[in-house]
């Protein structure tokens, strides 16, 4: 479920998908259409994926922050509980660093 503030049941699917040329195939587009998700996928040979860069940059930056913690990047521990705990700890540390020093 996608957590959002407000009333009602939480959403089960996103409204829109931003994808690069690697996702440009009919099967992916049919799947998204069936689920009612609008697709912004760069078409191979026609569109530039540069317009998708501003959305993608946020994801790449966040993954970079998380993978700066060696334990998460190398994943010595294979259990889901341990990886989830390490990811939560990393997110907490990242957010604490970004807070003002006051």
N, CA, C and O atoms as a DFTB+ gen file, in Angstrom:
408 C
 N C O
     1  1       0.834      -1.189       0.000
     2  2       0.000       0.000       0.000
     3  2       0.873       1.245       0.000
     4  3       1.945       1.263       0.604
     5  1       0.408       2.279      -0.679
     6  2       1.122       3.549      -0.737
     7  2       0.552       4.428       0.360
     8  3      -0.635       4.757       0.346
     9  1       1.393       4.810       1.312
    10  2       0.915       5.592       2.453
    11  2       0.762       7.050       2.060
    12  3       1.677       7.656       1.503
    13  1      -0.389       7.598       2.352
    14  2      -0.679       9.009       2.109
    15  2      -1.570       9.501       3.224
    16  3      -2.321       8.732       3.825
    17  1      -1.484      10.767       3.490
    18  2      -2.379      11.344       4.471
    19  2      -3.784      11.449       3.916
    20  3      -3.977      11.476       2.701
    21  1      -4.739      11.506       4.778
    22  2      -6.108      11.683       4.316
    23  2      -6.980      10.487       4.614
    24  3      -6.548       9.490       5.193
    25  1      -8.229      10.623       4.194
    26  2      -9.224       9.600       4.481
    27  2      -9.206       8.477       3.452
    28  3      -8.615       8.586       2.378
    29  1      -9.871       7.404       3.826
    30  2     -10.075       6.308       2.894
    31  2      -8.980       5.268       2.955
    32  3      -8.034       5.363       3.737
    33  1      -9.138       4.282       2.112
    34  2      -8.164       3.201       2.043
    35  2      -6.884       3.687       1.380
    36  3      -6.937       4.550       0.503
    37  1      -5.734       3.151       1.781
    38  2      -4.487       3.548       1.107
    39  2      -4.473       3.054      -0.340
    40  3      -5.037       2.005      -0.653
    41  1      -3.833       3.806      -1.199
    42  2      -3.734       3.417      -2.603
    43  2      -2.939       2.128      -2.741
    44  3      -2.014       1.882      -1.968
    45  1      -3.282       1.328      -3.694
    46  2      -2.594       0.065      -3.945
    47  2      -1.626       0.152      -5.120
    48  3      -0.814      -0.750      -5.325
    49  1      -1.709       1.225      -5.885
    50  2      -0.820       1.350      -7.032
    51  2      -0.498       2.818      -7.270
    52  3      -1.284       3.691      -6.902
    53  1       0.651       3.100      -7.882
    54  2       0.986       4.490      -8.176
    55  2       0.125       5.038      -9.312
    56  3      -0.489       4.273     -10.056
    57  1       0.084       6.342      -9.441
    58  2      -0.690       6.987     -10.503
    59  2       0.093       6.977     -11.811
    60  3      -0.479       6.797     -12.886
    61  1       1.420       7.173     -11.707
    62  2       2.247       7.358     -12.889
    63  2       3.578       6.637     -12.706
    64  3       4.089       6.557     -11.589
    65  1       4.146       6.111     -13.797
    66  2       5.448       5.465     -13.773
    67  2       6.378       6.213     -14.716
    68  3       6.038       6.435     -15.878
    69  1       7.535       6.597     -14.229
    70  2       8.566       7.221     -15.064
    71  2       9.627       6.166     -15.332
    72  3      10.197       5.607     -14.395
    73  1       9.897       5.887     -16.609
    74  2      10.882       4.868     -16.940
    75  2      11.767       5.294     -18.090
    76  3      11.377       6.114     -18.921
    77  1      12.976       4.721     -18.132
    78  2      13.873       5.040     -19.237
    79  2      13.637       4.049     -20.379
    80  3      12.682       3.273     -20.343
    81  1      14.503       4.077     -21.384
    82  2      14.295       3.273     -22.582
    83  2      14.372       1.775     -22.312
    84  3      13.908       0.982     -23.132
    85  1      14.935       1.379     -21.203
    86  2      15.005      -0.038     -20.862
    87  2      13.645      -0.654     -20.605
    88  3      13.500      -1.874     -20.680
    89  1      12.641       0.162     -20.302
    90  2      11.286      -0.319     -20.036
    91  2      10.368      -0.168     -21.243
    92  3       9.164      -0.399     -21.136
    93  1      10.927       0.219     -22.391
    94  2      10.106       0.444     -23.575
    95  2       9.894      -0.867     -24.320
    96  3      10.647      -1.205     -25.233
    97  1       8.865      -1.596     -23.922
    98  2       8.443      -2.756     -24.694
    99  2       6.941      -2.922     -24.516
   100  3       6.382      -2.496     -23.506
   101  1       6.291      -3.535     -25.484
   102  2       4.825      -3.618     -25.459
   103  2       4.273      -4.333     -24.227
   104  3       3.215      -3.962     -23.718
   105  1       4.977      -5.348     -23.749
   106  2       4.474      -6.103     -22.604
   107  2       4.365      -5.227     -21.364
   108  3       3.376      -5.305     -20.635
   109  1       5.375      -4.391     -21.118
   110  2       5.354      -3.486     -19.968
   111  2       4.236      -2.465     -20.122
   112  3       3.509      -2.186     -19.168
   113  1       4.097      -1.910     -21.314
   114  2       3.055      -0.909     -21.547
   115  2       1.647      -1.511     -21.371
   116  3       0.771      -0.868     -20.792
   117  1       1.428      -2.742     -21.868
   118  2       0.131      -3.412     -21.684
   119  2      -0.160      -3.649     -20.208
   120  3      -1.276      -3.424     -19.740
   121  1       0.860      -4.106     -19.481
   122  2       0.689      -4.379     -18.049
   123  2       0.276      -3.110     -17.305
   124  3      -0.655      -3.134     -16.500
   125  1       0.965      -2.008     -17.575
   126  2       0.645      -0.741     -16.909
   127  2      -0.747      -0.261     -17.291
   128  3      -1.483       0.237     -16.439
   129  1      -1.120      -0.404     -18.563
   130  2      -2.443       0.025     -19.005
   131  2      -3.541      -0.780     -18.307
   132  3      -4.557      -0.224     -17.890
   133  1      -3.327      -2.102     -18.183
   134  2      -4.310      -2.948     -17.498
   135  2      -4.488      -2.543     -16.043
   136  3      -5.598      -2.615     -15.516
   137  1      -3.420      -2.122     -15.387
   138  2      -3.490      -1.734     -13.985
   139  2      -3.919      -0.283     -13.789
   140  3      -4.083       0.161     -12.652
   141  1      -4.103       0.461     -14.876
   142  2      -4.566       1.839     -14.763
   143  2      -3.469       2.815     -14.359
   144  3      -3.749       3.845     -13.747
   145  1      -2.220       2.496     -14.697
   146  2      -1.077       3.351     -14.368
   147  2      -0.627       4.034     -15.648
   148  3      -0.353       3.366     -16.645
   149  1      -0.548       5.360     -15.631
   150  2      -0.076       6.058     -16.823
   151  2       1.447       5.965     -16.874
   152  3       2.130       6.095     -15.859
   153  1       1.960       5.734     -18.087
   154  2       3.394       5.503     -18.261
   155  2       4.056       6.700     -18.926
   156  3       3.539       7.239     -19.904
   157  1       5.192       7.111     -18.395
   158  2       6.063       8.096     -19.035
   159  2       7.365       7.374     -19.310
   160  3       8.321       7.477     -18.542
   161  1       7.392       6.637     -20.422
   162  2       8.553       5.832     -20.784
   163  2       9.131       6.388     -22.072
   164  3       8.415       6.568     -23.057
   165  1      10.434       6.661     -22.061
   166  2      11.095       7.153     -23.262
   167  2      11.095       6.045     -24.312
   168  3      11.419       4.898     -24.004
   169  1      10.732       6.383     -25.551
   170  2      10.665       5.385     -26.615
   171  2      12.024       5.249     -27.287
   172  3      12.709       6.240     -27.540
   173  1      12.400       4.020     -27.570
   174  2      13.698       3.742     -28.193
   175  2      13.711       4.340     -29.596
   176  3      12.789       4.115     -30.379
   177  1      14.743       5.093     -29.907
   178  2      14.909       5.676     -31.233
   179  2      14.131       6.950     -31.474
   180  3      14.328       7.592     -32.505
   181  1      13.246       7.347     -30.554
   182  2      12.434       8.555     -30.764
   183  2      12.659       9.603     -29.698
   184  3      12.980      10.752     -30.001
   185  1      12.491       9.206     -28.443
   186  2      12.526      10.181     -27.351
   187  2      13.873      10.173     -26.648
   188  3      14.621       9.196     -26.686
   189  1      14.147      11.277     -26.017
   190  2      15.334      11.381     -25.176
   191  2      14.932      11.071     -23.742
   192  3      13.885      11.519     -23.275
   193  1      15.757      10.309     -23.050
   194  2      15.444      10.009     -21.647
   195  2      15.942      11.127     -20.730
   196  3      15.881      10.996     -19.507
   197  1      16.434      12.228     -21.311
   198  2      16.928      13.340     -20.495
   199  2      15.803      14.002     -19.706
   200  3      16.027      14.489     -18.598
   201  1      14.595      14.023     -20.268
   202  2      13.472      14.647     -19.553
   203  2      13.095      13.871     -18.304
   204  3      12.535      14.437     -17.365
   205  1      13.398      12.574     -18.287
   206  2      13.101      11.758     -17.117
   207  2      14.170      11.915     -16.048
   208  3      13.998      11.434     -14.928
   209  1      15.268      12.579     -16.375
   210  2      16.401      12.682     -15.465
   211  2      16.092      13.332     -14.141
   212  3      16.631      12.916     -13.115
   213  1      15.238      14.341     -14.128
   214  2      14.969      15.047     -12.875
   215  2      14.251      14.152     -11.872
   216  3      14.460      14.292     -10.667
   217  1      13.412      13.238     -12.344
   218  2      12.736      12.313     -11.442
   219  2      13.693      11.192     -11.034
   220  3      13.697      10.751      -9.884
   221  1      14.492      10.743     -11.984
   222  2      15.387       9.639     -11.736
   223  2      16.510      10.046     -10.796
   224  3      16.995       9.222     -10.021
   225  1      16.929      11.298     -10.853
   226  2      18.036      11.768     -10.040
   227  2      17.730      11.602      -8.560
   228  3      18.621      11.258      -7.784
   229  1      16.502      11.837      -8.157
   230  2      16.107      11.703      -6.756
   231  2      16.320      10.262      -6.297
   232  3      16.837      10.029      -5.205
   233  1      15.931       9.311      -7.113
   234  2      16.090       7.899      -6.766
   235  2      17.565       7.527      -6.717
   236  3      18.011       6.883      -5.767
   237  1      18.329       7.928      -7.736
   238  2      19.756       7.599      -7.778
   239  2      20.499       8.210      -6.594
   240  3      21.363       7.564      -6.001
   241  1      20.165       9.448      -6.248
   242  2      20.812      10.104      -5.114
   243  2      20.503       9.376      -3.821
   244  3      21.395       9.162      -2.999
   245  1      19.246       8.991      -3.631
   246  2      18.852       8.302      -2.408
   247  2      19.534       6.945      -2.301
   248  3      19.995       6.570      -1.223
   249  1      19.605       6.209      -3.399
   250  2      20.308       4.928      -3.380
   251  2      21.793       5.129      -3.087
   252  3      22.404       4.319      -2.390
   253  1      22.367       6.190      -3.610
   254  2      23.763       6.503      -3.311
   255  2      23.986       6.763      -1.834
   256  3      24.973       6.306      -1.256
   257  1      23.067       7.500      -1.223
   258  2      23.176       7.755       0.221
   259  2      23.109       6.452       1.001
   260  3      23.904       6.229       1.914
   261  1      22.159       5.589       0.641
   262  2      21.999       4.330       1.369
   263  2      23.193       3.404       1.180
   264  3      23.630       2.745       2.124
   265  1      23.718       3.355      -0.042
   266  2      24.822       2.443      -0.312
   267  2      26.159       2.966       0.172
   268  3      27.172       2.276       0.054
   269  1      26.180       4.180       0.718
   270  2      27.422       4.664       1.321
   271  2      27.706       3.936       2.631
   272  3      28.815       4.008       3.158
   273  1      26.711       3.241       3.149
   274  2      26.900       2.405       4.332
   275  2      27.297       1.014       3.852
   276  3      26.500       0.312       3.229
   277  1      28.539       0.620       4.148
   278  2      29.103      -0.617       3.616
   279  2      28.287      -1.857       3.962
   280  3      28.173      -2.770       3.144
   281  1      27.719      -1.899       5.163
   282  2      26.944      -3.070       5.568
   283  2      25.753      -3.293       4.644
   284  3      25.399      -4.435       4.350
   285  1      25.133      -2.206       4.185
   286  2      24.001      -2.340       3.263
   287  2      24.472      -2.648       1.850
   288  3      23.827      -3.411       1.130
   289  1      25.596      -2.058       1.449
   290  2      26.083      -2.252       0.086
   291  2      26.549      -3.690      -0.134
   292  3      26.298      -4.266      -1.193
   293  1      27.222      -4.269       0.851
   294  2      27.780      -5.611       0.689
   295  2      26.833      -6.706       1.146
   296  3      26.943      -7.844       0.692
   297  1      25.916      -6.388       2.026
   298  2      24.899      -7.315       2.537
   299  2      25.501      -8.629       3.022
   300  3      25.240      -9.695       2.465
   301  1      26.310      -8.527       4.070
   302  2      26.843      -9.730       4.700
   303  2      25.704     -10.541       5.316
   304  3      25.710     -11.771       5.260
   305  1      24.744      -9.859       5.894
   306  2      23.617     -10.519       6.548
   307  2      22.510     -10.706       5.529
   308  3      22.077      -9.743       4.897
   309  1      22.055     -11.918       5.367
   310  2      21.072     -12.213       4.333
   311  2      19.632     -12.184       4.825
   312  3      18.715     -12.226       4.004
   313  1      19.400     -12.116       6.117
   314  2      18.022     -12.161       6.598
   315  2      17.330     -10.818       6.353
   316  3      17.945      -9.759       6.478
   317  1      16.062     -10.879       6.009
   318  2      15.291      -9.674       5.694
   319  2      15.162      -8.773       6.915
   320  3      15.147      -7.549       6.784
   321  1      15.068      -9.368       8.100
   322  2      14.923      -8.585       9.329
   323  2      16.163      -7.726       9.556
   324  3      16.053      -6.549       9.899
   325  1      17.337      -8.313       9.366
   326  2      18.584      -7.582       9.588
   327  2      18.770      -6.478       8.554
   328  3      19.169      -5.365       8.896
   329  1      18.483      -6.784       7.291
   330  2      18.642      -5.786       6.232
   331  2      17.665      -4.628       6.440
   332  3      18.026      -3.467       6.246
   333  1      16.436      -4.940       6.832
   334  2      15.447      -3.892       7.100
   335  2      15.890      -3.017       8.262
   336  3      15.757      -1.794       8.204
   337  1      16.413      -3.628       9.310
   338  2      16.890      -2.855      10.464
   339  2      18.060      -1.960      10.074
   340  3      18.121      -0.804      10.493
   341  1      18.990      -2.480       9.276
   342  2      20.124      -1.664       8.836
   343  2      19.672      -0.523       7.927
   344  3      20.199       0.586       8.012
   345  1      18.693      -0.791       7.054
   346  2      18.181       0.261       6.170
   347  2      17.499       1.354       6.981
   348  3      17.672       2.537       6.689
   349  1      16.722       0.973       7.999
   350  2      16.067       1.979       8.848
   351  2      17.091       2.799       9.616
   352  3      16.935       4.010       9.767
   353  1      18.132       2.145      10.098
   354  2      19.190       2.863      10.807
   355  2      19.899       3.834       9.871
   356  3      20.187       4.969      10.252
   357  1      20.182       3.389       8.640
   358  2      20.844       4.259       7.671
   359  2      19.971       5.465       7.335
   360  3      20.476       6.586       7.263
   361  1      18.670       5.255       7.128
   362  2      17.762       6.365       6.824
   363  2      17.699       7.335       7.992
   364  3      17.662       8.549       7.792
   365  1      17.687       6.804       9.216
   366  2      17.671       7.666      10.399
   367  2      18.932       8.514      10.465
   368  3      18.858       9.709      10.754
   369  1      20.086       7.913      10.203
   370  2      21.344       8.664      10.225
   371  2      21.405       9.713       9.117
   372  3      21.900      10.820       9.330
   373  1      20.903       9.361       7.938
   374  2      20.885      10.308       6.816
   375  2      20.009      11.508       7.161
   376  3      20.396      12.653       6.926
   377  1      18.820      11.243       7.720
   378  2      17.914      12.340       8.082
   379  2      18.509      13.184       9.204
   380  3      18.382      14.408       9.186
   381  1      19.154      12.550      10.177
   382  2      19.762      13.298      11.285
   383  2      20.866      14.216      10.778
   384  3      21.031      15.326      11.284
   385  1      21.620      13.765       9.785
   386  2      22.685      14.609       9.225
   387  2      22.144      15.818       8.486
   388  3      22.778      16.873       8.452
   389  1      20.983      15.663       7.903
   390  2      20.412      16.751       7.115
   391  2      19.670      17.790       7.937
   392  3      19.298      18.840       7.412
   393  1      19.449      17.517       9.216
   394  2      18.796      18.477      10.091
   395  2      19.730      19.655      10.376
   396  3      20.949      19.488      10.382
   397  1      19.179      20.822      10.608
   398  2      20.046      21.954      10.956
   399  2      20.763      21.704      12.294
   400  3      20.257      20.982      13.153
   401  1      21.920      22.299      12.451
   402  2      22.770      22.051      13.630
   403  2      22.296      22.801      14.874
   404  3      22.940      22.679      15.916
   405  1      21.225      23.554      14.823
   406  2      20.779      24.346      15.977
   407  2      20.535      23.470      17.143
   408  3      20.153      23.953      18.209
